[in-house]
C-alpha cells in the first residue's frame, strides 16, 4: 500500500482512503496538519465548525451513518 499524499490542488476535494489498521486516523491527522500548513496554526478552529454526519460539501451529498455519498450527474460527466 502506498503512503497517502494529499498535497494536490484541485477544484473539487474528495479524499478516499482504505479502512486498514489506523490508516483513517492517520489520514484525518494529515488533513488537519495540511490545513494548518496552508492557513497557519489558527486556520483550524474546532469550535467554529458545525460537524454533521449528513451534509452537502464540494458538490456531493454525504451520509456518513448510512455509509454512502451521492454524486451529481454533472460531476460524473466531468470524469
LOFIKE-486650 format. One line per field, with one value per atom (N, C-alpha, C, CB): residue number from 1; x negated, y, z; residue in one letter. Coordinates in steps of 0.2 Angstrom, whole numbers. Each point is the difference from the previous one (the first is absolute). Glycine has a CB too. Example, Ala and Ser with C-alpha at 12.3 -4.5 7.8 and 13.67 -1.06 7.14 Angstrom:
2
pos (1 1 1 1 2 2 2 2)
px (-66 4 -4 9 -7 -4 4 -6)
py (-28 6 6 -6 11 6 5 -3)
pz (39 0 0 6 -10 1 3 -10)
code (A A A A S S S S)
end
This chain:
79
pos (1 1 1 1 2 2 2 2 3 3 3 3 4 4 4 4 5 5 5 5 6 6 6 6 7 7 7 7 8 8 8 8 9 9 9 9 10 10 10 10 11 11 11 11 12 12 12 12 13 13 13 13 14 14 14 14 15 15 15 15 16 16 16 16 17 17 17 17 18 18 18 18 19 19 19 19 20 20 20 20 21 21 21 21 22 22 22 22 23 23 23 23 24 24 24 24 25 25 25 25 26 26 26 26 27 27 27 27 28 28 28 28 29 29 29 29 30 30 30 30 31 31 31 31 32 32 32 32 33 33 33 33 34 34 34 34 35 35 35 35 36 36 36 36 37 37 37 37 38 38 38 38 39 39 39 39 40 40 40 40 41 41 41 41 42 42 42 42 43 43 43 43 44 44 44 44 45 45 45 45 46 46 46 46 47 47 47 47 48 48 48 48 49 49 49 49 50 50 50 50 51 51 51 51 52 52 52 52 53 53 53 53 54 54 54 54 55 55 55 55 56 56 56 56 57 57 57 57 58 58 58 58 59 59 59 59 60 60 60 60 61 61 61 61 62 62 62 62 63 63 63 63 64 64 64 64 65 65 65 65 66 66 66 66 67 67 67 67 68 68 68 68 69 69 69 69 70 70 70 70 71 71 71 71 72 72 72 72 73 73 73 73 74 74 74 74 75 75 75 75 76 76 76 76 77 77 77 77 78 78 78 78 79 79 79 79)
px (-4 4 -4 9 -8 -4 2 -1 -4 2 4 -10 15 4 -3 10 -9 -3 6 -12 14 6 -2 7 -13 -2 2 -9 15 2 5 -2 1 5 5 -9 15 5 6 -4 9 6 5 -2 2 4 -4 9 -7 -4 4 -6 3 3 -5 10 -11 -5 3 -6 3 2 -6 9 -8 -5 3 -6 2 2 0 -5 9 1 -4 12 -19 -4 -4 -1 1 -4 2 -9 4 2 -1 -4 5 -1 5 -5 11 5 -2 9 -11 -2 -6 4 -9 -6 2 -7 12 2 3 1 3 4 -6 11 -16 -5 -4 0 -1 -4 4 -5 12 4 0 7 -6 -1 -6 8 -14 -7 0 -5 8 -1 4 -1 7 4 -4 11 -15 -4 -6 4 -7 -5 2 -5 11 2 3 2 2 3 -3 10 -16 -3 3 -2 -1 3 6 -11 14 6 6 -6 4 4 5 -9 9 4 3 -6 12 3 6 -3 1 5 7 -10 10 6 4 -6 3 4 3 -8 7 3 6 -11 16 6 -1 8 -10 -1 7 -12 13 6 -2 7 -3 -1 4 -3 7 4 -1 9 -12 -1 -1 -5 5 -2 -7 13 -18 -6 -3 -2 -2 -3 4 -11 17 5 2 -5 4 2 4 -11 16 4 -3 11 -12 -4 5 -11 11 4 -5 11 -14 -5 3 -7 13 3 2 4 -1 2 -6 12 -18 -5 1 -4 6 1 -1 7 -9 0 4 -11 14 3 -3 11 -14 -3 4 -11 12 4 -2 3 2 -2 -5 11 -11 -4 -8 10 -11 -6 -3 2 3 -2 -2 8 -4 -2 -6 12 -15 -7 -5 4 -3 -5 -1 3)
py (-6 6 6 -6 11 6 5 -2 6 5 5 -2 5 5 7 -6 9 7 4 -4 9 4 7 -7 9 6 2 0 -1 1 5 -12 17 5 -1 8 -9 -1 4 -12 12 4 -3 5 -12 -3 -5 0 0 -4 -7 11 -16 -7 -4 1 -2 -4 -7 10 -15 -7 -4 1 -4 -4 -7 10 -15 -7 -1 -4 1 -1 -6 5 -4 -6 3 -5 1 2 7 -8 12 7 5 -3 1 4 6 -10 9 6 5 -8 6 5 4 -7 3 4 5 -10 8 4 6 -10 9 6 5 -7 4 4 4 -8 5 3 5 -11 11 5 6 -9 8 5 4 -6 2 3 4 -9 7 4 6 -10 10 6 5 -6 4 4 3 -6 2 2 5 -11 11 4 7 -10 9 6 2 -4 1 2 -4 11 -10 -4 2 -1 7 2 -2 10 -13 -2 -5 3 -6 -6 1 -8 11 1 -5 13 -18 -5 3 -8 13 3 4 0 1 4 -4 9 -16 -4 -4 -1 1 -4 -7 10 -15 -7 -3 -1 -2 -4 -6 10 -15 -7 0 -5 9 1 7 -10 11 7 0 3 3 1 4 0 -2 3 -2 0 5 0 -3 -1 2 -2 -7 8 -11 -7 -1 -4 0 -1 -6 4 -3 -5 -2 5 -12 -3 -5 2 0 -4 -6 10 -9 -5 -6 8 -6 -6 -2 5 -2 -1 0 -7 13 1 8 -11 12 7 0 2 4 0 6 -3 1 4 2 -6 13 2 -2 10 -10 -3 5 -5 12 4 -1 9 -11 -2 -6 5 -10 -6 1 -6 11 1 3 2 2 3 -5 9 -15 -6 -2 -4)
pz (0 0 0 6 -11 0 6 -13 15 5 -3 6 -2 -3 -1 5 -10 -1 -2 -3 7 -2 -1 6 -9 -2 -7 9 -11 -7 0 -3 -2 0 -6 4 -2 -5 1 -1 -4 1 5 -11 11 5 4 -8 14 5 2 4 -5 2 3 -8 14 3 1 6 -9 1 3 -10 15 3 2 4 -4 2 7 -10 13 7 2 0 1 2 6 -12 17 7 2 -3 4 2 -6 12 -18 -6 0 -6 8 0 5 -4 9 6 -3 9 -12 -3 -5 3 -7 -6 3 -8 13 3 3 2 1 3 -5 10 -15 -6 -3 -2 1 -2 4 -5 12 5 -1 8 -8 0 -7 7 -12 -7 1 -6 9 1 4 -1 6 4 -4 10 -14 -4 -5 1 -4 -5 3 -7 13 3 6 -5 7 6 6 -4 10 6 2 4 -6 2 -6 7 -12 -5 1 -7 13 1 7 -7 7 7 1 -1 5 1 3 3 1 3 -5 11 -17 -5 -5 2 -2 -5 3 -6 2 2 -4 2 2 -3 0 4 -10 -1 -4 -1 2 -3 -7 11 -12 -6 -3 3 -9 -2 -7 11 -14 -7 0 -4 1 -1 -6 12 -15 -7 -5 6 -6 -5 1 -8 13 2 6 -6 6 6 3 -5 12 4 5 -2 3 6 3 -6 11 4 4 1 2 4 -5 9 -14 -5 -5 1 0 -4 -8 9 -11 -7 -2 -1 -5 -3 -6 5 -7 -6 -4 5 -11 -5 -5 3 -4 -5 -7 7 -12 -7 -3 -1 3 -4 3 -1 7 2 -3 11 -12 -4 -7 8 -11 -7 -1 -2 7 0 0 6 -4 0 -7 11)
code (X X X X X X X X X X X X X X X X X X X X X X X X X X X X X X X X X X X X X X X X X X X X X X X X X X X X X X X X X X X X X X X X X X X X X X X X X X X X X X X X X X X X X X X X X X X X X X X X X X X X X X X X X X X X X X X X X X X X X X X X X X X X X X X X X X X X X X X X X X X X X X X X X X X X X X X X X X X X X X X X X X X X X X X X X X X X X X X X X X X X X X X X X X X X X X X X X X X X X X X X X X X X X X X X X X X X X X X X X X X X X X X X X X X X X X X X X X X X X X X X X X X X X X X X X X X X X X X X X X X X X X X X X X X X X X X X X X X X X X X X X X X X X X X X X X X X X X X X X X X X X X X X X X X X X X X X X X X X)
end
